Amino acid sequence: MKFSAYTKEFRYNISLAWPVILGMLGHTITGIVDNIMVGKLGTAELAAASLGNSMVFIAMSAGIGFSTAITPIVAQYDAAKNTAMVRTVFHNGLLLCTILGALLFGVVWFAKPLMYLMNQPEEVVALAAPYIDWVAFSLFPMIIFQGYKQFTDGLSLTKYAMYAVIISNIINIVVNYLLIYGIWFFPEMGIIGAAIGTVASRIFMVVYMHYILARNNKLKTYLSGFSLSEIQKPVLRRITALGLPSSMQMLFEVALFTAAVWLSGSIGKSSQAANQIALSLASLTFMFAMGLSVAGMIRVGNQKGLKDYKKLLLVARSIFLLAVLLEIAFAVLFVAFHKILPPLFLDMNDASLIGENAVVISIAAQLLLVAAVFQISDGIQVVVLGALRGLQDVKIPTVITFVSYWIIGFPISYYLGHYTSLEAAGIWIGLLAGLTAAALFLYLRFNYLTKKLISRQRMAER
């Protein structure tokens, strides 16, 4: 197939992906803003926020992963013009997200004592414990919001969630500023102020999504007249059958990066702070690939509903190509600015922190060079995973992600981080190995499935 056939799809891919990208950037920027504001308080506070967020992010990734099951099912029924099933999937999915949000809050809250078993600095753990209480609660509205978001994504209406996240970021920044530093008559709460800002912004997202969708005449049929009588066990089972493996896929990857936080913390607070800086920047660029992954999930889901498998393959490959080009550009930027970006996260005007900051900046600069390389692998694995979810193929990819991240990636991270002079950079080389393995095997899986579908269709047409 000609190269131009793929590039012709770029415009529609981008039109679907850019609102998702901005929305996901908003989530990431929330964390980056917290890190920058908290980083001004000191290295220990930044490390504490990193440790606390790492625990919450594991749970959040599981919830977000589960909720993605809603999108391909809605996309399939939307392409088939089956309004009744779209409504049923939305209501059942929203119920599951509400229950899951409450469960995840409870899990994180009760898991706090694990911090004391992770060989983390005592000063950091003491600051992180109360921070986690608030941020863990924010999981409840966050996962409910995901139920609304994945529903609208499935309808190819990707802008609503983007608006919600952008406004919530403004709320987060304002509340952070007032409560972290004690501006005006507000109390000075340090990192707890940042946690309260996160809670307030995520509650707003849920309220906004319901309000804006309920006002849309075309969507009223999906939101009005909710009744428990619409809850159907077969639909709950179908969403769960897709959602649990999808949840595990995201959990395995996020848990690997979280392990990197903990491994860095066992080396020292400077390594942990540097890890958080590099991870924040890598997460920022990763959101572009995540947006394309959602576009892939939607478009592949649509073509699956239409049973046009040749078009499905064309669409998917165009998204893969676009992701690779973007990630190469980000890799170049990381190499060019690896020494310039880390100081933005630290208070460079405090003379008492000059020595600590110099160490953190040196380590973070090394990590950004490794991150520049794994941008490409990370981008490929997530867009291919999105296409596989669009095909509603989740079981084998779950095995692939587990093997890639925990049989290949983590052992390399652990060995290089603890038994070589590479330390934090060695941990990130392990991340690179895991992501590269995932990208390769997931693509082979997608290629096998699509060829199989096209072959069956050709035989049926004869």
For each residue, the residues with C-beta under 8 A, 3 or more apart:
1: 5 6 314
2: 5
3: 6 7
4: 7 8
5: 1 2 8 9 314 318
6: 1 3 9 10 314 317 318 321
7: 3 4 10 318 321
8: 4 5 11 318
9: 5 6 12 13 314 315 318 319
10: 6 7 13 14 318 322
11: 8 14 15
12: 9 15 16 299
13: 9 10 16 17 292 295 299 315 318 319 322
14: 10 11 17 18 322
15: 11 12 18
16: 12 13 19 20 156 158 294 295 298 299
17: 13 14 20 21 158 291 292 294 295
18: 14 15 21 22 291
19: 16 22 23 158 159 161 162
20: 16 17 23 24 153 158 161 162 290 291 294 295
21: 17 18 24 25 287 288 290 291 292
22: 18 19 25 26 162 165 166 291
23: 19 20 26 27 149 158 161 162 164 165 166 291
24: 20 21 27 28 165 287 290 291
25: 21 22 28 29 284 287
26: 22 23 29 30 162 165 166 168 169
27: 23 24 30 31 165 287
28: 24 25 31 32 280 283 284 287
29: 25 26 32 33 169 284
30: 26 27 33 34 168 169 172 198 201
31: 27 28 34 35 53 280 283
32: 28 29 35 36 280 284
33: 29 30 36 37 169 172 173 176
34: 30 31 37 38 49 53 172 176 194 197 198
35: 31 32 38 39 46 49 50 276 277 280 345
36: 32 33 39 40 344 345
37: 33 34 40 176 177 180 181 194
38: 34 35 41 45 46 48 49 180 190 191 194
39: 35 36 42 43 45 46 273 345 346 347
40: 36 37 346 347
41: 38 45 46 180 190 191
42: 39 45 46 347 353
43: 39 46 47 269 270 273 346 353 356 357 360
44: 47 48 121 123 124 127 269
45: 38 39 41 42 48 49 127 190 191
46: 35 38 39 41 42 43 49 50 273 276 345
47: 43 44 50 51 121 124 265 269 272 273 276
48: 38 44 45 51 52 124 125 126 127 128 131 191
49: 34 35 38 45 46 52 53 128 131 191 194 276
50: 35 46 47 53 54 261 265 272 273 275 276
51: 47 48 54 55 115 120 124 125 128 261 262 265 272
52: 48 49 55 56 128 131 132 135 191 195
53: 31 34 49 50 56 57 135
54: 50 51 57 58 258 261 262
55: 51 52 58 59 108 111 112 114 115 132 136 258
56: 52 53 59 60 108 132 135 136 138 139
57: 53 54 60 61 254 258
58: 54 55 61 62 251 254 255 258
59: 55 56 62 63 104 105 107 108 136 139
60: 56 57 63 64 104 139 142 143
61: 57 58 64 65 247 250 251 253 254 255
62: 58 59 65 66 104 247 248 250 251
63: 59 60 66 67 97 100 101 104 139 142 143 146 247
64: 60 61 67 68 143 146 250
65: 61 62 68 243 246 247 248 249 250 251
66: 62 63 69 96 97 100 243 244 246 247
67: 63 64 70 93 97 143 146 147 149 150 243
68: 64 65 71 72 150 243 246 250 297 389
69: 66 72 73 93 150 239 240 242 243 246 389
70: 67 73 74 89 90 93 147 150 151 154 239 243
71: 68 74 75 150 151 153 154 294 297 298 301 389
72: 68 69 75 76 154 242 297 298 300 301 304 389 390 391 392
73: 69 70 76 77 89 154 238 239 242 301 392
74: 70 71 77 78 86 89 90 150 151 153 154 155 301
75: 71 72 78 79 154 155 156 297 298 301 302 305 390
76: 72 73 79 80 301 302 304 305 392
77: 73 74 80 82 85 86 89 305
78: 74 75 81 82 86 154 155 156 302 305
79: 75 76 301 302 303 305 306
80: 76 77 305 306
81: 78
82: 77 78 85 86
83: 86 87 221
84: 87 88
85: 77 82 88 89
86: 74 77 78 82 83 89 90 154 155 222
87: 83 84 90 91 221 222 230
88: 84 85 91 92 230 232 235
89: 70 73 74 77 85 86 92 93 151 154 235 239
90: 70 74 86 87 93 94 147 151 222
91: 87 88 94 95 226 230 231
92: 88 89 95 96 230 231 232 235 236 239
93: 67 69 70 89 90 96 97 147 150 151 239
94: 90 91 97 98 144 147 148 151
95: 91 92 98 99 231 236
96: 66 92 93 99 100 147 236 239 240 243
97: 63 66 67 93 94 100 101 143 144 146 147
98: 94 95 101 102 143 144 147
99: 95 96 102 103
100: 63 66 96 97 103 104 143
101: 63 97 98 104 105 139 140 141 142 143 144
102: 98 99 105 106 140
103: 99 100 106 107
104: 59 60 62 63 100 101 107 108 139 140 143
105: 59 101 102 108 109 136 137 139 140
106: 102 103 109 110
107: 59 103 104 110 111
108: 55 56 59 104 105 111 112 132 136 139
109: 105 106 112 132 133 136
110: 106 107
111: 55 107 108 114
112: 55 108 109 115 129 132 133
113: 116 117
114: 55 111 117 118
115: 51 55 112 118 120 125 128 129
116: 113 120 125
117: 113 114
118: 114 115 262 265 266
119: 265 266
120: 51 115 116 124 125 262 265 266
121: 44 47 124 125 265 268 269
122: 125 126
123: 44 126 127 269
124: 44 47 48 51 120 121 127 128 265 269 272
125: 48 51 115 116 120 121 122 128 129
126: 48 122 123 129
127: 44 45 48 123 124 130 131 190 191
128: 48 49 51 52 115 124 125 131 132
129: 112 115 125 126 132 133
130: 127 133 134 192
131: 48 49 52 127 128 134 135 191 192 194 195
132: 52 55 56 108 109 112 128 129 135 136
133: 109 112 129 130 136 137 195
134: 130 131 137 138 192 195 196 198 199
135: 52 53 56 131 132 138 139 195 198 199
136: 55 56 59 105 108 109 132 133 139
137: 105 133 134 140 199
138: 56 134 135 141 142 195 198 199 202 203
139: 56 59 60 63 101 104 105 108 135 136 142 143
140: 101 102 104 105 137 143 144
141: 101 138 144 145 199 202 203 205 206
142: 60 63 101 138 139 145 146 202 205
143: 60 63 64 67 97 98 100 101 104 139 140 146 147
144: 94 97 98 101 140 141 147 148 206
145: 141 142 148 149 161 164 202 205 206 209
146: 63 64 67 97 142 143 149 150
147: 67 70 90 93 94 96 97 98 143 144 150 151
148: 94 144 145 151 152 160 161 206 209 210 213
149: 23 67 145 146 152 153 160 161 164 209
150: 67 68 69 70 71 74 93 146 147 153 154
151: 70 71 74 89 90 93 94 147 148 154 155 222
152: 148 149 155 157 158 160 161 209 213
153: 20 71 74 149 150 156 157 158 161 294 297 298
154: 70 71 72 73 74 75 78 86 89 150 151 298 301
155: 74 75 78 86 151 152
156: 16 75 78 153 298 302
157: 152 153 160
158: 16 17 19 20 23 152 153 161 162 294 298
159: 19 162 163
160: 148 149 152 157 163 164 209 212 213
161: 19 20 23 145 148 149 152 153 158 164 165 209
162: 19 20 22 23 26 158 159 165 166
163: 159 160 166 167 208 212
164: 23 145 149 160 161 167 168 204 205 208 209 212
165: 22 23 24 26 27 161 162 168 169 205
166: 22 23 26 162 163 169 170
167: 163 164 170 171 204 208
168: 26 30 164 165 171 172 201 202 204 205 208
169: 26 29 30 33 165 166 172 173 201
170: 166 167 173 174
171: 167 168 174 175 197 200 201 204
172: 30 33 34 168 169 175 176 197 198 200 201
173: 33 169 170 176 177 197
174: 170 171 177 178 197
175: 171 172 178 179 193 196 197 200 201
176: 33 34 37 172 173 179 180 193 194 197
177: 37 173 174 180 181 183
178: 174 175 181 182 183 184 186 193
179: 175 176 182 186 187 188 189 192 193 194 196 197
180: 37 38 41 176 177 188 189 190 191 193 194 197
181: 37 177 178 188 193
182: 178 179 186 187 188 189
183: 177 178 186
184: 178
185:
186: 178 179 182 183
187: 179 182
188: 179 180 181 182 193
189: 179 180 182 192 193 196
190: 38 41 45 127 180 193 194
191: 38 41 45 48 49 52 127 131 180 194 195
192: 130 131 134 179 189 195 196
193: 175 176 178 179 180 181 188 189 190 196 197
194: 34 37 38 49 131 176 179 180 190 191 197 198
195: 52 131 133 134 135 138 191 192 198 199
196: 134 175 179 189 192 193 199 200
197: 34 171 172 173 174 175 176 179 180 193 194 200 201
198: 30 34 134 135 138 172 194 195 201 202
199: 134 135 137 138 141 195 196 202 203
200: 171 172 175 196 197 203 204
201: 30 168 169 171 172 175 197 198 204 205
202: 138 141 142 145 168 198 199 205 206
203: 138 141 199 200 206 207
204: 164 167 168 171 200 201 207 208
205: 141 142 145 164 165 168 201 202 208 209
206: 141 144 145 148 202 203 209 210
207: 203 204 210 211
208: 163 164 167 168 204 205 211 212
209: 145 148 149 152 160 161 164 205 206 212 213
210: 148 206 207 213 214 223
211: 207 208 214 215
212: 160 163 164 208 209 215 216
213: 148 152 160 209 210 216 219 222 223
214: 210 211 219 220 223 224
215: 211 212
216: 212 213 219 220
217: 220
218: 221
219: 213 214 216 222 223
220: 214 216 217 223 224
221: 83 87 218 224
222: 86 87 90 151 213 219
223: 210 213 214 219 220 226
224: 214 220 221
225:
226: 91 223 230
227: 230
228: 231
229:
230: 87 88 91 92 226 227
231: 91 92 95 228 235 236
232: 88 92 235 236
233: 236 237
234: 237 238
235: 88 89 92 231 232 238 239
236: 92 95 96 231 232 233 239 240
237: 233 234 240 241
238: 73 234 235 241 242
239: 69 70 73 89 92 93 96 235 236 242 243
240: 69 96 236 237 243 244
241: 237 238 244 245
242: 69 72 73 238 239 245 246 389 392 394
243: 65 66 67 68 69 70 96 239 240 246 247
244: 66 240 241 247 248
245: 241 242 248 249 394 395 397 398
246: 65 66 68 69 242 243 249 250 389 394 398
247: 61 62 63 65 66 243 244 250 251
248: 62 65 244 245 251 252 398 401 402
249: 65 245 246 252 253 385 394 397 398 401
250: 61 62 64 65 68 246 247 253 254
251: 58 61 62 65 247 248 254 255
252: 248 249 255 256 398 401 402 405 406
253: 61 249 250 256 257 401 405 438
254: 57 58 61 250 251 257 258
255: 58 61 251 252 258 259 405
256: 252 253 259 260 405 406 409 410 413 431 434
257: 253 254 260 261 279 431
258: 54 55 57 58 254 255 261 262
259: 255 256 262 263 410 413
260: 256 257 263 264 275 279 413 427 428 430 431
261: 50 51 54 257 258 264 265 272 275 276 279
262: 51 54 118 120 258 259 265 266
263: 259 260 266 267 413 414 417 418 427
264: 260 261 267 271 272 274 275 417 424 427
265: 47 50 51 118 119 120 121 124 261 262 268 269 271 272
266: 118 119 120 262 263 418
267: 263 264 271 272 417 418 423 424
268: 121 265 271 272
269: 43 44 47 121 123 124 265 272 273
270: 43 273 274 356 359 360 363
271: 264 265 267 268 274 275 363 423 424
272: 47 50 51 124 261 264 265 267 268 269 275 276
273: 39 43 46 47 50 269 270 276 277 360
274: 264 270 271 277 278 342 359 360 361 362 363 364 367 424
275: 50 260 261 264 271 272 278 279 363 364 367 424 427
276: 35 46 47 49 50 261 272 273 279 280 345
277: 35 273 274 280 281 341 342 345 360 364 367
278: 274 275 281 282 342 364 367 368 371 428
279: 257 260 261 275 276 282 283
280: 28 31 32 35 276 277 283 284 345
281: 277 278 284 285 334 341 368 371
282: 278 279 285 286 368 371 374 375 378
283: 28 31 279 280 286 287
284: 25 28 29 32 280 281 287
285: 281 282 288 289 327 330 334 375
286: 282 283 289 290 375 378 379 382
287: 21 24 25 27 28 283 284 290 291
288: 21 285 291 292 323 326 327 330 379
289: 285 286 292 293 323 326 327 378 379 382 383
290: 20 21 24 286 287 293 294 382
291: 17 18 20 21 22 23 24 287 288 294 295
292: 13 17 21 288 289 295 296 319 322 323 326 379 383 386
293: 289 290 296 297 323 382 383 385 386 387
294: 16 17 20 71 153 158 290 291 297 298 386
295: 13 16 17 20 291 292 298 299 319 386
296: 292 293 299 300 315 316 319 383 386 387 390
297: 68 71 72 75 153 293 294 300 301 386 387 389 390
298: 16 71 72 75 153 154 156 158 294 295 301 302 390
299: 12 13 16 295 296 302 303 315 316 319 390
300: 72 296 297 303 304 312 315 316 386 387 390 391
301: 71 72 73 74 75 76 79 154 297 298 304 305 390 392
302: 75 76 78 79 156 298 299 305 306
303: 79 299 300 306 307 308 309 311 312 315 390
304: 72 76 300 301 307 312 390 391 392
305: 75 76 77 78 79 80 301 302
306: 79 80 302 303 311
307: 303 304 457
308: 303 311 312
309: 303 312 313 450 453 454 457
310: 313 314 454
311: 303 306 308 314 315
312: 300 303 304 308 309 315 316 450 453
313: 309 310 316 317 450 454
314: 1 5 6 9 310 311 317 318
315: 9 13 296 299 300 303 311 312 318 319
316: 296 299 300 312 313 319 320 387 390 446 450
317: 6 313 314 320 321
318: 5 6 7 8 9 10 13 314 315 321 322
319: 9 13 292 295 296 299 315 316 322 323 383 386 387
320: 316 317 323 324 380 383 384 387 443
321: 6 7 317 318 324 325
322: 10 13 14 292 318 319 325 326
323: 288 289 292 293 319 320 326 327 379 380 382 383
324: 320 321 327 328 376 379 380
325: 321 322 328 329
326: 288 289 292 322 323 329 330 379
327: 285 288 289 323 324 330 331 375 376 378 379 380
328: 324 325 331 332 375 376
329: 325 326 332 333
330: 285 288 326 327 333 334 372 375
331: 327 328 334 335 372 373 375 376
332: 328 329 335 336 372
333: 329 330 336 337
334: 281 285 330 331 337 338 368 369 371 372 375
335: 331 332 338 368 369 372
336: 332 333
337: 333 334 340 341 368
338: 334 335 341 342 365 366 368 369 372
339: 342 361 365
340: 337 343
341: 277 281 337 338 344 364 368
342: 274 277 278 338 339 345 346 360 361 364 365 368
343: 340 346 348 357 361
344: 36 341
345: 35 36 39 46 276 277 280 342 364
346: 39 40 43 342 343 353 357 360 361
347: 39 40 42 350 353 357
348: 343 357
349:
350: 347 353 354
351: 354
352:
353: 42 43 346 347 350 356 357
354: 350 351 357 358
355: 358 359
356: 43 270 353 359 360
357: 43 343 346 347 348 353 354 360 361
358: 354 355 361 362
359: 270 274 355 356 362 363
360: 43 270 273 274 277 342 346 356 357 363 364
361: 274 339 342 343 346 357 358 364 365
362: 274 358 359 365 366
363: 270 271 274 275 359 360 366 367 423 424 425
364: 274 275 277 278 341 342 345 360 361 367 368
365: 338 339 342 361 362 368 369
366: 338 362 363 369 370 424 425
367: 274 275 277 278 363 364 370 371 424 425 428
368: 278 281 282 334 335 337 338 341 342 364 365 371 372
369: 334 335 338 365 366 372 373
370: 366 367 373 374 425 428 429 431 432
371: 278 281 282 334 367 368 374 375 428
372: 330 331 332 334 335 338 368 369 375
373: 331 369 370 376 377 432
374: 282 370 371 377 378 428 431 432 435 436
375: 282 285 286 327 328 330 331 334 371 372 378 379
376: 324 327 328 331 373 379 380
377: 373 374 380 381 432 435 436 438 439
378: 282 286 289 327 374 375 381 382 435 439
379: 286 288 289 292 323 324 326 327 375 376 382 383
380: 320 323 324 327 376 377 383 384 439 442 443
381: 377 378 384 385 404 435 438 439 442
382: 286 289 290 293 323 378 379 385 386
383: 289 292 293 296 319 320 323 379 380 386 387
384: 320 380 381 387 388 439 442 443 445 446
385: 249 293 381 382 388 389 397 401 442
386: 292 293 294 295 296 297 300 319 382 383 389 390
387: 293 296 297 300 316 319 320 383 384 390 391 446
388: 384 385 391 393 394 397 442 445 446 449
389: 68 69 71 72 242 246 297 385 386 392 393 394
390: 72 75 296 297 298 299 300 301 303 304 316 386 387
391: 72 300 304 387 388 446 449 450
392: 72 73 76 242 301 304 389
393: 388 389 396 397 445 449
394: 242 245 246 249 388 389 397 398
395: 245 398 399
396: 393 399 400 445
397: 245 249 385 388 393 394 400 401 442 445
398: 245 246 248 249 252 394 395 401 402
399: 395 396 402 403
400: 396 397 403 404 438 441 442 445
401: 248 249 252 253 385 397 398 404 405 438 442
402: 248 252 398 399 405 406 407
403: 399 400 406 407 408 437 441
404: 381 400 401 407 408 409 434 435 437 438 441
405: 252 253 255 256 401 402 408 409 410 434 438
406: 252 256 402 403 409 410 434
407: 402 403 404 410 411
408: 403 404 405 411 412 433 434 437
409: 256 404 405 406 412 413 430 431 433 434 435 437
410: 256 259 405 406 407 413 414 430 434
411: 407 408 414 415 430
412: 408 409 415 416 429 430 433 434
413: 256 259 260 263 409 410 416 417 426 427 428 429 430 431 434
414: 263 410 411 417 418 427 430
415: 411 412 418 419 420 426 430
416: 412 413 419 420 422 425 426 427 429 430
417: 263 264 267 413 414 420 422 423 424 426 427 430
418: 263 266 267 414 415
419: 415 416
420: 415 416 417 423 426
421:
422: 416 417 425 426 429
423: 267 271 363 417 420 426 427
424: 264 267 271 274 275 363 366 367 417 427 428
425: 363 366 367 370 416 422 428 429
426: 413 415 416 417 420 422 423 429 430
427: 260 263 264 275 413 414 416 417 423 424 430 431
428: 260 278 367 370 371 374 413 424 425 431 432
429: 370 412 413 416 422 425 426 432 433
430: 260 409 410 411 412 413 414 415 416 417 426 427 433 434
431: 256 257 260 370 374 409 413 427 428 434 435
432: 370 373 374 377 428 429 435 436
433: 408 409 412 429 430 436 437
434: 256 404 405 406 408 409 410 412 413 430 431 437 438
435: 374 377 378 381 404 409 431 432 438 439
436: 374 377 432 433 439 440
437: 403 404 408 409 433 434 440 441
438: 253 377 381 400 401 404 405 434 435 441 442
439: 377 378 380 381 384 435 436 442 443
440: 436 437 443 444
441: 400 403 404 437 438 444 445
442: 380 381 384 385 388 397 400 401 438 439 445 446
443: 320 380 384 439 440 446 447
444: 440 441 447 448
445: 384 388 393 396 397 400 441 442 448 449
446: 316 384 387 388 391 442 443 449 450
447: 443 444 450 451
448: 444 445 451 452
449: 388 391 393 445 446 452 453
450: 309 312 313 316 391 446 447 453 454
451: 447 448 454 455
452: 448 449 455 456
453: 309 312 449 450 456 457
454: 309 310 313 450 451 457 458
455: 451 452 458 459
456: 452 453 459 460
457: 307 309 453 454 460 461
458: 454 455 461 462
459: 455 456 462
460: 456 457
461: 457 458
462: 458 459
